[in-house]
Amino acid sequence: LYQLRSVPGQQISTLRLFERFEALGATQLGKWNVQTTYYKRTGSPSDKIVPDVCIIHFITDTPDKCYTVTKHGEEDKVLEAGIGFFNIWSMINASGANPQYEQRWTMVVEGRAFELGDFVVRIGSLMIRQNTPRQGGQADDRLARGQLETFKGAVMEVEYLPSVDRSECQALAQELVEIYCQPDGPTAMPVPASNSAMRSVPVAVPTKGLGSSNSLHWPMRSREFTNEHRAQHYVALFHNVIRDVMHSSGTPTAAAAAAA
């Protein structure tokens, strides 16, 4: 997963990104849509309840599933659930039922998927929307008019079909990205970024929902890259974007870390 940044003095255009990839001989597969929603714990902090939850929905790729990512101490936990989880979550957090969590941010990626040889590449624009209630619980009127929705550049996802081993695919994916971006294309920044604030995906502990006994809770022992790891990448992307939003608004970094 890569964040695409335009060259200085130019604004990034997803249409131009599509054309650039088609010029390499890629075949368009269809639309691509991913939604990440961030929820923050309401009320007093508790050691027994996680402070925040991210729900990731790969709308066009796995429309019947969603993934929740929470942090337990130093571990990320990922739950794979059926699409009915959204109904359960909505009922638990309904405004009239003393909700445990409040929706704060929604990050949407919309674009197209392309096939080029053994690769599937997804390219799309990145939008972030803040769901900030006014004091007293009244929603901001600007939200309904879309004025709190901000364009934050573009995203590219590279998938190498013959292998699910990330260590085997990474160099090939990077080579494709370099071909795509040179000589005058956007700058591709890998996600998660390599800094101390970002936990590396291979050390996370994915957790699957109810199923066979060996799928309830499994530490990652192999190098297989799954949708659970993909969901973690989008949480990392979300935090990257929030830091940019907070920085541009002059909000301290600590507030960004708590996703205000």
BADRENGU-76467 format. One record per residue (C-alpha): residue number from 1; x, y, z. Coordinates in steps of 0.5 Angstrom, whole numbers, plus 500, padded with zeros to 3 digits. Example, Ala and Ser with C-alpha at 12.3 -4.5 7.8 and 13.67 -1.06 7.14 Angstrom:
# BADRENGU-76467
<node><num>1</num><xx>525</xx><yy>491</yy><zz>516</zz></node>
<node><num>2</num><xx>527</xx><yy>498</yy><zz>514</zz></node>
This chain:
# BADRENGU-76467
<node><num>1</num><xx>500</xx><yy>500</yy><zz>500</zz></node>
<node><num>2</num><xx>503</xx><yy>507</yy><zz>498</zz></node>
<node><num>3</num><xx>501</xx><yy>514</yy><zz>499</zz></node>
<node><num>4</num><xx>502</xx><yy>518</yy><zz>492</zz></node>
<node><num>5</num><xx>504</xx><yy>525</yy><zz>493</zz></node>
<node><num>6</num><xx>505</xx><yy>530</yy><zz>487</zz></node>
<node><num>7</num><xx>511</xx><yy>533</yy><zz>485</zz></node>
<node><num>8</num><xx>512</xx><yy>540</yy><zz>488</zz></node>
<node><num>9</num><xx>508</xx><yy>545</yy><zz>484</zz></node>
<node><num>10</num><xx>503</xx><yy>540</yy><zz>482</zz></node>
<node><num>11</num><xx>496</xx><yy>538</yy><zz>484</zz></node>
<node><num>12</num><xx>495</xx><yy>530</yy><zz>484</zz></node>
<node><num>13</num><xx>490</xx><yy>528</yy><zz>479</zz></node>
<node><num>14</num><xx>487</xx><yy>521</yy><zz>480</zz></node>
<node><num>15</num><xx>485</xx><yy>521</yy><zz>472</zz></node>
<node><num>16</num><xx>492</xx><yy>523</yy><zz>470</zz></node>
<node><num>17</num><xx>494</xx><yy>517</yy><zz>475</zz></node>
<node><num>18</num><xx>489</xx><yy>512</yy><zz>471</zz></node>
<node><num>19</num><xx>492</xx><yy>514</yy><zz>464</zz></node>
<node><num>20</num><xx>499</xx><yy>514</yy><zz>467</zz></node>
<node><num>21</num><xx>498</xx><yy>506</yy><zz>468</zz></node>
<node><num>22</num><xx>494</xx><yy>505</yy><zz>462</zz></node>
<node><num>23</num><xx>500</xx><yy>507</yy><zz>458</zz></node>
<node><num>24</num><xx>504</xx><yy>502</yy><zz>461</zz></node>
<node><num>25</num><xx>499</xx><yy>497</yy><zz>458</zz></node>
<node><num>26</num><xx>494</xx><yy>495</yy><zz>464</zz></node>
<node><num>27</num><xx>487</xx><yy>493</yy><zz>463</zz></node>
<node><num>28</num><xx>482</xx><yy>496</yy><zz>467</zz></node>
<node><num>29</num><xx>478</xx><yy>491</yy><zz>472</zz></node>
<node><num>30</num><xx>473</xx><yy>496</yy><zz>475</zz></node>
<node><num>31</num><xx>472</xx><yy>500</yy><zz>481</zz></node>
<node><num>32</num><xx>475</xx><yy>500</yy><zz>487</zz></node>
<node><num>33</num><xx>473</xx><yy>503</yy><zz>494</zz></node>
<node><num>34</num><xx>475</xx><yy>502</yy><zz>501</zz></node>
<node><num>35</num><xx>472</xx><yy>505</yy><zz>507</zz></node>
<node><num>36</num><xx>476</xx><yy>506</yy><zz>514</zz></node>
<node><num>37</num><xx>472</xx><yy>509</yy><zz>520</zz></node>
<node><num>38</num><xx>475</xx><yy>511</yy><zz>527</zz></node>
<node><num>39</num><xx>471</xx><yy>510</yy><zz>533</zz></node>
<node><num>40</num><xx>473</xx><yy>513</yy><zz>540</zz></node>
<node><num>41</num><xx>471</xx><yy>511</yy><zz>547</zz></node>
<node><num>42</num><xx>466</xx><yy>515</yy><zz>550</zz></node>
<node><num>43</num><xx>466</xx><yy>516</yy><zz>558</zz></node>
<node><num>44</num><xx>471</xx><yy>515</yy><zz>563</zz></node>
<node><num>45</num><xx>477</xx><yy>510</yy><zz>561</zz></node>
<node><num>46</num><xx>477</xx><yy>503</yy><zz>563</zz></node>
<node><num>47</num><xx>483</xx><yy>498</yy><zz>562</zz></node>
<node><num>48</num><xx>477</xx><yy>493</yy><zz>560</zz></node>
<node><num>49</num><xx>475</xx><yy>497</yy><zz>554</zz></node>
<node><num>50</num><xx>479</xx><yy>499</yy><zz>548</zz></node>
<node><num>51</num><xx>480</xx><yy>506</yy><zz>547</zz></node>
<node><num>52</num><xx>479</xx><yy>506</yy><zz>540</zz></node>
<node><num>53</num><xx>476</xx><yy>502</yy><zz>534</zz></node>
<node><num>54</num><xx>477</xx><yy>502</yy><zz>527</zz></node>
<node><num>55</num><xx>473</xx><yy>498</yy><zz>522</zz></node>
<node><num>56</num><xx>475</xx><yy>497</yy><zz>515</zz></node>
<node><num>57</num><xx>471</xx><yy>495</yy><zz>509</zz></node>
<node><num>58</num><xx>474</xx><yy>493</yy><zz>503</zz></node>
<node><num>59</num><xx>467</xx><yy>494</yy><zz>499</zz></node>
<node><num>60</num><xx>469</xx><yy>492</yy><zz>492</zz></node>
<node><num>61</num><xx>474</xx><yy>486</yy><zz>494</zz></node>
<node><num>62</num><xx>470</xx><yy>483</yy><zz>500</zz></node>
<node><num>63</num><xx>463</xx><yy>486</yy><zz>500</zz></node>
<node><num>64</num><xx>461</xx><yy>481</yy><zz>505</zz></node>
<node><num>65</num><xx>466</xx><yy>482</yy><zz>510</zz></node>
<node><num>66</num><xx>469</xx><yy>487</yy><zz>515</zz></node>
<node><num>67</num><xx>475</xx><yy>488</yy><zz>519</zz></node>
<node><num>68</num><xx>476</xx><yy>491</yy><zz>526</zz></node>
<node><num>69</num><xx>483</xx><yy>493</yy><zz>529</zz></node>
<node><num>70</num><xx>484</xx><yy>495</yy><zz>536</zz></node>
<node><num>71</num><xx>490</xx><yy>496</yy><zz>540</zz></node>
<node><num>72</num><xx>491</xx><yy>491</yy><zz>546</zz></node>
<node><num>73</num><xx>497</xx><yy>494</yy><zz>550</zz></node>
<node><num>74</num><xx>503</xx><yy>493</yy><zz>545</zz></node>
<node><num>75</num><xx>499</xx><yy>488</yy><zz>540</zz></node>
<node><num>76</num><xx>494</xx><yy>490</yy><zz>534</zz></node>
<node><num>77</num><xx>488</xx><yy>485</yy><zz>534</zz></node>
<node><num>78</num><xx>484</xx><yy>484</yy><zz>528</zz></node>
<node><num>79</num><xx>477</xx><yy>481</yy><zz>528</zz></node>
<node><num>80</num><xx>474</xx><yy>479</yy><zz>521</zz></node>
<node><num>81</num><xx>467</xx><yy>479</yy><zz>521</zz></node>
<node><num>82</num><xx>461</xx><yy>478</yy><zz>517</zz></node>
<node><num>83</num><xx>457</xx><yy>484</yy><zz>514</zz></node>
<node><num>84</num><xx>452</xx><yy>484</yy><zz>519</zz></node>
<node><num>85</num><xx>457</xx><yy>486</yy><zz>524</zz></node>
<node><num>86</num><xx>455</xx><yy>493</yy><zz>522</zz></node>
<node><num>87</num><xx>448</xx><yy>492</yy><zz>524</zz></node>
<node><num>88</num><xx>450</xx><yy>490</yy><zz>531</zz></node>
<node><num>89</num><xx>455</xx><yy>495</yy><zz>532</zz></node>
<node><num>90</num><xx>450</xx><yy>501</yy><zz>530</zz></node>
<node><num>91</num><xx>445</xx><yy>498</yy><zz>535</zz></node>
<node><num>92</num><xx>450</xx><yy>498</yy><zz>541</zz></node>
<node><num>93</num><xx>452</xx><yy>505</yy><zz>539</zz></node>
<node><num>94</num><xx>446</xx><yy>508</yy><zz>538</zz></node>
<node><num>95</num><xx>445</xx><yy>515</yy><zz>540</zz></node>
<node><num>96</num><xx>439</xx><yy>514</yy><zz>545</zz></node>
<node><num>97</num><xx>442</xx><yy>507</yy><zz>548</zz></node>
<node><num>98</num><xx>448</xx><yy>510</yy><zz>552</zz></node>
<node><num>99</num><xx>453</xx><yy>509</yy><zz>546</zz></node>
<node><num>100</num><xx>460</xx><yy>506</yy><zz>548</zz></node>
<node><num>101</num><xx>464</xx><yy>509</yy><zz>542</zz></node>
<node><num>102</num><xx>463</xx><yy>515</yy><zz>538</zz></node>
<node><num>103</num><xx>464</xx><yy>516</yy><zz>531</zz></node>
<node><num>104</num><xx>470</xx><yy>521</yy><zz>529</zz></node>
<node><num>105</num><xx>473</xx><yy>520</yy><zz>523</zz></node>
<node><num>106</num><xx>471</xx><yy>517</yy><zz>516</zz></node>
<node><num>107</num><xx>477</xx><yy>515</yy><zz>511</zz></node>
<node><num>108</num><xx>474</xx><yy>513</yy><zz>504</zz></node>
<node><num>109</num><xx>479</xx><yy>511</yy><zz>498</zz></node>
<node><num>110</num><xx>475</xx><yy>511</yy><zz>491</zz></node>
<node><num>111</num><xx>478</xx><yy>509</yy><zz>485</zz></node>
<node><num>112</num><xx>480</xx><yy>503</yy><zz>480</zz></node>
<node><num>113</num><xx>483</xx><yy>497</yy><zz>479</zz></node>
<node><num>114</num><xx>488</xx><yy>495</yy><zz>474</zz></node>
<node><num>115</num><xx>491</xx><yy>488</yy><zz>472</zz></node>
<node><num>116</num><xx>498</xx><yy>488</yy><zz>469</zz></node>
<node><num>117</num><xx>501</xx><yy>482</yy><zz>468</zz></node>
<node><num>118</num><xx>502</xx><yy>478</yy><zz>474</zz></node>
<node><num>119</num><xx>500</xx><yy>484</yy><zz>478</zz></node>
<node><num>120</num><xx>493</xx><yy>488</yy><zz>480</zz></node>
<node><num>121</num><xx>494</xx><yy>495</yy><zz>482</zz></node>
<node><num>122</num><xx>489</xx><yy>499</yy><zz>485</zz></node>
<node><num>123</num><xx>489</xx><yy>507</yy><zz>485</zz></node>
<node><num>124</num><xx>484</xx><yy>512</yy><zz>488</zz></node>
<node><num>125</num><xx>483</xx><yy>518</yy><zz>491</zz></node>
<node><num>126</num><xx>483</xx><yy>519</yy><zz>499</zz></node>
<node><num>127</num><xx>478</xx><yy>523</yy><zz>502</zz></node>
<node><num>128</num><xx>478</xx><yy>524</yy><zz>510</zz></node>
<node><num>129</num><xx>471</xx><yy>526</yy><zz>513</zz></node>
<node><num>130</num><xx>471</xx><yy>529</yy><zz>521</zz></node>
<node><num>131</num><xx>465</xx><yy>527</yy><zz>524</zz></node>
<node><num>132</num><xx>465</xx><yy>532</yy><zz>530</zz></node>
<node><num>133</num><xx>459</xx><yy>534</yy><zz>534</zz></node>
<node><num>134</num><xx>458</xx><yy>541</yy><zz>537</zz></node>
<node><num>135</num><xx>457</xx><yy>542</yy><zz>544</zz></node>
<node><num>136</num><xx>451</xx><yy>539</yy><zz>547</zz></node>
<node><num>137</num><xx>451</xx><yy>533</yy><zz>541</zz></node>
<node><num>138</num><xx>448</xx><yy>537</yy><zz>535</zz></node>
<node><num>139</num><xx>452</xx><yy>535</yy><zz>529</zz></node>
<node><num>140</num><xx>455</xx><yy>541</yy><zz>525</zz></node>
<node><num>141</num><xx>451</xx><yy>543</yy><zz>519</zz></node>
<node><num>142</num><xx>457</xx><yy>543</yy><zz>515</zz></node>
<node><num>143</num><xx>458</xx><yy>536</yy><zz>515</zz></node>
<node><num>144</num><xx>451</xx><yy>535</yy><zz>511</zz></node>
<node><num>145</num><xx>454</xx><yy>540</yy><zz>506</zz></node>
<node><num>146</num><xx>460</xx><yy>536</yy><zz>506</zz></node>
<node><num>147</num><xx>465</xx><yy>542</yy><zz>508</zz></node>
<node><num>148</num><xx>468</xx><yy>538</yy><zz>513</zz></node>
<node><num>149</num><xx>471</xx><yy>533</yy><zz>508</zz></node>
<node><num>150</num><xx>478</xx><yy>534</yy><zz>505</zz></node>
<node><num>151</num><xx>482</xx><yy>531</yy><zz>499</zz></node>
<node><num>152</num><xx>488</xx><yy>528</yy><zz>502</zz></node>
<node><num>153</num><xx>492</xx><yy>526</yy><zz>495</zz></node>
<node><num>154</num><xx>492</xx><yy>519</yy><zz>492</zz></node>
<node><num>155</num><xx>493</xx><yy>512</yy><zz>494</zz></node>
<node><num>156</num><xx>496</xx><yy>506</yy><zz>490</zz></node>
<node><num>157</num><xx>495</xx><yy>498</yy><zz>493</zz></node>
<node><num>158</num><xx>500</xx><yy>493</yy><zz>489</zz></node>
<node><num>159</num><xx>498</xx><yy>486</yy><zz>489</zz></node>
<node><num>160</num><xx>503</xx><yy>480</yy><zz>486</zz></node>
<node><num>161</num><xx>498</xx><yy>475</yy><zz>484</zz></node>
<node><num>162</num><xx>503</xx><yy>469</yy><zz>484</zz></node>
<node><num>163</num><xx>505</xx><yy>469</yy><zz>492</zz></node>
<node><num>164</num><xx>502</xx><yy>471</yy><zz>498</zz></node>
<node><num>165</num><xx>509</xx><yy>472</yy><zz>502</zz></node>
<node><num>166</num><xx>510</xx><yy>479</yy><zz>503</zz></node>
<node><num>167</num><xx>518</xx><yy>478</yy><zz>503</zz></node>
<node><num>168</num><xx>518</xx><yy>475</yy><zz>496</zz></node>
<node><num>169</num><xx>513</xx><yy>480</yy><zz>493</zz></node>
<node><num>170</num><xx>516</xx><yy>487</yy><zz>496</zz></node>
<node><num>171</num><xx>522</xx><yy>488</yy><zz>491</zz></node>
<node><num>172</num><xx>517</xx><yy>486</yy><zz>485</zz></node>
<node><num>173</num><xx>512</xx><yy>491</yy><zz>488</zz></node>
<node><num>174</num><xx>517</xx><yy>496</yy><zz>489</zz></node>
<node><num>175</num><xx>520</xx><yy>495</yy><zz>482</zz></node>
<node><num>176</num><xx>513</xx><yy>496</yy><zz>479</zz></node>
<node><num>177</num><xx>512</xx><yy>502</yy><zz>483</zz></node>
<node><num>178</num><xx>518</xx><yy>506</yy><zz>481</zz></node>
<node><num>179</num><xx>517</xx><yy>504</yy><zz>473</zz></node>
<node><num>180</num><xx>510</xx><yy>507</yy><zz>474</zz></node>
<node><num>181</num><xx>513</xx><yy>514</yy><zz>478</zz></node>
<node><num>182</num><xx>519</xx><yy>515</yy><zz>474</zz></node>
<node><num>183</num><xx>521</xx><yy>520</yy><zz>471</zz></node>
<node><num>184</num><xx>516</xx><yy>525</yy><zz>472</zz></node>
<node><num>185</num><xx>510</xx><yy>522</yy><zz>476</zz></node>
<node><num>186</num><xx>508</xx><yy>522</yy><zz>484</zz></node>
<node><num>187</num><xx>512</xx><yy>520</yy><zz>490</zz></node>
<node><num>188</num><xx>510</xx><yy>513</yy><zz>493</zz></node>
<node><num>189</num><xx>511</xx><yy>513</yy><zz>500</zz></node>
<node><num>190</num><xx>510</xx><yy>506</yy><zz>503</zz></node>
<node><num>191</num><xx>505</xx><yy>505</yy><zz>508</zz></node>
<node><num>192</num><xx>506</xx><yy>503</yy><zz>514</zz></node>
<node><num>193</num><xx>512</xx><yy>508</yy><zz>515</zz></node>
<node><num>194</num><xx>518</xx><yy>506</yy><zz>518</zz></node>
<node><num>195</num><xx>518</xx><yy>510</yy><zz>524</zz></node>
<node><num>196</num><xx>518</xx><yy>508</yy><zz>531</zz></node>
<node><num>197</num><xx>510</xx><yy>510</yy><zz>532</zz></node>
<node><num>198</num><xx>508</xx><yy>505</yy><zz>527</zz></node>
<node><num>199</num><xx>508</xx><yy>498</yy><zz>529</zz></node>
<node><num>200</num><xx>511</xx><yy>493</yy><zz>523</zz></node>
<node><num>201</num><xx>505</xx><yy>489</yy><zz>521</zz></node>
<node><num>202</num><xx>509</xx><yy>482</yy><zz>522</zz></node>
<node><num>203</num><xx>509</xx><yy>483</yy><zz>529</zz></node>
<node><num>204</num><xx>501</xx><yy>484</yy><zz>530</zz></node>
<node><num>205</num><xx>497</xx><yy>478</yy><zz>532</zz></node>
<node><num>206</num><xx>491</xx><yy>477</yy><zz>528</zz></node>
<node><num>207</num><xx>484</xx><yy>474</yy><zz>531</zz></node>
<node><num>208</num><xx>479</xx><yy>471</yy><zz>527</zz></node>
<node><num>209</num><xx>472</xx><yy>471</yy><zz>529</zz></node>
<node><num>210</num><xx>468</xx><yy>465</yy><zz>530</zz></node>
<node><num>211</num><xx>469</xx><yy>459</yy><zz>526</zz></node>
<node><num>212</num><xx>474</xx><yy>452</yy><zz>527</zz></node>
<node><num>213</num><xx>477</xx><yy>451</yy><zz>533</zz></node>
<node><num>214</num><xx>484</xx><yy>453</yy><zz>530</zz></node>
<node><num>215</num><xx>481</xx><yy>460</yy><zz>527</zz></node>
<node><num>216</num><xx>479</xx><yy>463</yy><zz>534</zz></node>
<node><num>217</num><xx>486</xx><yy>466</yy><zz>536</zz></node>
<node><num>218</num><xx>492</xx><yy>465</yy><zz>532</zz></node>
<node><num>219</num><xx>499</xx><yy>469</yy><zz>532</zz></node>
<node><num>220</num><xx>502</xx><yy>470</yy><zz>525</zz></node>
<node><num>221</num><xx>507</xx><yy>464</yy><zz>524</zz></node>
<node><num>222</num><xx>508</xx><yy>464</yy><zz>517</zz></node>
<node><num>223</num><xx>509</xx><yy>470</yy><zz>512</zz></node>
<node><num>224</num><xx>503</xx><yy>470</yy><zz>509</zz></node>
<node><num>225</num><xx>500</xx><yy>476</yy><zz>508</zz></node>
<node><num>226</num><xx>492</xx><yy>476</yy><zz>509</zz></node>
<node><num>227</num><xx>486</xx><yy>481</yy><zz>509</zz></node>
<node><num>228</num><xx>487</xx><yy>482</yy><zz>516</zz></node>
<node><num>229</num><xx>494</xx><yy>485</yy><zz>515</zz></node>
<node><num>230</num><xx>491</xx><yy>489</yy><zz>509</zz></node>
<node><num>231</num><xx>487</xx><yy>492</yy><zz>514</zz></node>
<node><num>232</num><xx>492</xx><yy>494</yy><zz>519</zz></node>
<node><num>233</num><xx>496</xx><yy>498</yy><zz>513</zz></node>
<node><num>234</num><xx>489</xx><yy>502</yy><zz>512</zz></node>
<node><num>235</num><xx>489</xx><yy>504</yy><zz>520</zz></node>
<node><num>236</num><xx>497</xx><yy>506</yy><zz>519</zz></node>
<node><num>237</num><xx>495</xx><yy>510</yy><zz>513</zz></node>
<node><num>238</num><xx>489</xx><yy>513</yy><zz>517</zz></node>
<node><num>239</num><xx>494</xx><yy>515</yy><zz>522</zz></node>
<node><num>240</num><xx>498</xx><yy>518</yy><zz>517</zz></node>
<node><num>241</num><xx>493</xx><yy>522</yy><zz>514</zz></node>
<node><num>242</num><xx>490</xx><yy>524</yy><zz>521</zz></node>
<node><num>243</num><xx>497</xx><yy>527</yy><zz>523</zz></node>
<node><num>244</num><xx>497</xx><yy>531</yy><zz>516</zz></node>
<node><num>245</num><xx>490</xx><yy>534</yy><zz>518</zz></node>
<node><num>246</num><xx>492</xx><yy>536</yy><zz>525</zz></node>
<node><num>247</num><xx>499</xx><yy>539</yy><zz>523</zz></node>
<node><num>248</num><xx>496</xx><yy>543</yy><zz>517</zz></node>
<node><num>249</num><xx>491</xx><yy>546</yy><zz>522</zz></node>
<node><num>250</num><xx>496</xx><yy>547</yy><zz>528</zz></node>
<node><num>251</num><xx>493</xx><yy>542</yy><zz>533</zz></node>
<node><num>252</num><xx>499</xx><yy>539</yy><zz>537</zz></node>
<node><num>253</num><xx>501</xx><yy>532</yy><zz>535</zz></node>
<node><num>254</num><xx>499</xx><yy>529</yy><zz>541</zz></node>
<node><num>255</num><xx>492</xx><yy>530</yy><zz>539</zz></node>
<node><num>256</num><xx>493</xx><yy>527</yy><zz>533</zz></node>
<node><num>257</num><xx>495</xx><yy>521</yy><zz>536</zz></node>
<node><num>258</num><xx>489</xx><yy>520</yy><zz>540</zz></node>
<node><num>259</num><xx>485</xx><yy>522</yy><zz>534</zz></node>
<node><num>260</num><xx>482</xx><yy>528</yy><zz>538</zz></node>
